[in-house]
Amino acid sequence: MGGTAQDRGVPGGRRYVPIAEHGLIGDLRSVALVGTDGTIDWYCCPAFDAPSVFASILDAERGGCFELAATVPARTKQFYFPDTNVLITRFFTEDGVGEVQDFMPVGGGPAEAERHRLIRRVVCVRGSIPFRTRVAPRFDYGSLPHTVRLTGDTAQFETDGLTLALTATVPLEADGPDVCGDFKLSEGDSAVFALDKVGGDVTPRRCARTEAEEQFAATVAYWRRWLSASRYKGRWREMVHRSALTLKLLTYAPTGAIVAAPTTSLPEELGGERNWDYRYVWVRDAAFCVYALLRLGFTEEAEAFMDFVTRHISPGDGKVSGPLQIMYGIDGRTELPERTLGHLEGHHGSAPVRVGNAAADQLQLDIYGALIDSIYLYDKWAKPISSGHWDDVCELVDWVCAHWDQPDEGIWETRGGRRNFLYSRLMCWVAIERAIRMANRRGLPADLPRWRECRDTIYRRIMSRGWSEERGAFVQHEDGDVLDAAVLMMPLTKFIAPTDPKWLSTLDALTEELVSDSLVYRYDTRASPDGLRGDEGTFSICSFWYVEAMVHAGRIDEARLAFEKMLTYANHLGLYAEEISHTGEQQGNFPQAFTHLALISAAFNLDRALG
């Protein structure tokens, strides 16, 4: 639940706080990761995909950070102020107890939104504690130099195109390109630090203790008001609501986009090369998010994402790989060139550090099913889609009918060549089947004879060439025998009955080969080379799919045990990275939207089965 405040910067101390030892705050435009030692070591300003200001999580020396901690030995613990995204880091010392309250105000008008204010409020709650802060921004992923100008209690950090102003209620002093401060608080005392993006109409503004208290209260009220719309009343309310609050933090308010994760290049394996930039809108992830948000009753967020889809993700935007890209920028842009930042060493030396994502150019046929399924659910549960949106759906389904039998890179974005992946075929079936349902329910115009014929052809193809008699299971790709956790979606998408003998045999095979103590591997990277070196951990989203598949198969006790075990792999705040290592450590970008929405779905279905 916490480390010691002395872990960084001392001989023999950890240079990197583990990925899971972080909490998340944000303002619906960007986020900051706060370590259990009180250091902000990831923050991009002014948006999720902007270059970093603090990135010591990717390079302890060159990345930049905002340290704020007790200067005496301390144990630390972290928690969220109940039902909010306000993060509290507590310091327990021999002489007292203190806490840092971290948050980013939400709302307050356009000018305040452009300020991107980050507030760090330090309070001594018992005894007395000496604290120290060091604010060391390193602009543009640590590649741009900056100047610092210190005037009284305000420091301005300037570089080309970005100026940040730090105000404090304690004395500050310059230390080269950084700013430092030492101060001591006694019981009841507090100190406030506020970091603002300034320029244009936004000028530096002090954040006095009274204003910090007001903004703290307003931020708490915002998150509690938002969460009060949740319809979930089940057994795992705390975990489900933390997942919902996390999904909301990963939403880019100006466009309604939902990022896959707010970080880049956190390794899937320490020392490995499976390091990717997730600060974009994956059509697949975001579409599943709509499902989870609608289940919880957050129709405004679902509507905002549908607006993003209508405005930015429409047929014809794509490239040779099809009418849609698999991912888009949070502003809808399609160009996401991938490059390597050779000057950063990577988390625990896990290079390369990448920004941009070359997978944007891949062909992944499953995204059409994910997107149209989300449109179907929105049309059914929220409000009917427009005639123009239906025209786009028809165009996409017609394209799927003409192209579903192409080999592609698949859901896991392999870089080892295209194959006839079963999951891609499955989601093409979903795309057509859900569109047929919409057309029938609302009497919408569609080429139904063609759609039905194509849907049935895909079904028969999967049942014949996706099934391995030798393995007694549905397999990763046609004419192969590799197992893949993605086939867990077969009963979840209603393609196959969850008690079908072929499916139960598949579930048994997956359990035997890919499941380890409720944790599920995507596939065996040695049996199915994916063009990348190294191994990877278990995929948390697959673990929640596994729970749901067992629920549908009637294996309720096993499902509940697996779900409860999965909850023990969350970090101290209930957050999940993409993967879990063989020792139980979190790996990959953090936190991952896909995992949290799968948790919500599994909790809903398990609750319903338990009655």
Secondary structure, 3 states (H helix, E strand, C coil): CCCECCCCCCCCCCCCCCCCCEEEEECCCCEEEEECCCCEEEEECCCCCCCEEECCCCCCCCCCEEEEEECCCCEEEEEECCCCCCEEEEEECCCEEEEEEEECCCCCCHHHHHHCCEEEEEEEEEEEEEEEEEEECCHHHHCECCEEEEECCEEEEEECCEEEEEEECCCCEEECCEEEEEEEEECCCEEEEEEEEEECCECCCCCCHHHHHHHHHHHHHHHHHHHCCCCCCCCCHHHHHHHHHHHHHCEECCCCEECCCCCECCCCCCCCCCCCECCCEEHHHHHHHHHHHHHHCCHHHHHHHHHHHHHHCCCCCCCCCCCCCCEECCCCCCCCCCEECCCCCCHHHCCCCEECCHHHHCCCCHHHHHHHHHHHHHHHHCCCCCHHHHHHHHHHHHHHHHHCCCCECCCCCCCCCCECEHHHHHHHHHHHHHHHHHHHHHCCCCCHHHHHHHHHHHHHHHHHHCEECCCCEECCECCCCCCEHHHHHHHHCCCCCCCCHHHHHHHHHHHHHHEECCEECCECCCCCCCCCCCCCCEEHHHHHHHHHHHHHCCCHHHHHHHHHHHHHCCCCCCCCCCEECCCCCEECCCCCHHHHHHHHHHHHHHHHHHC
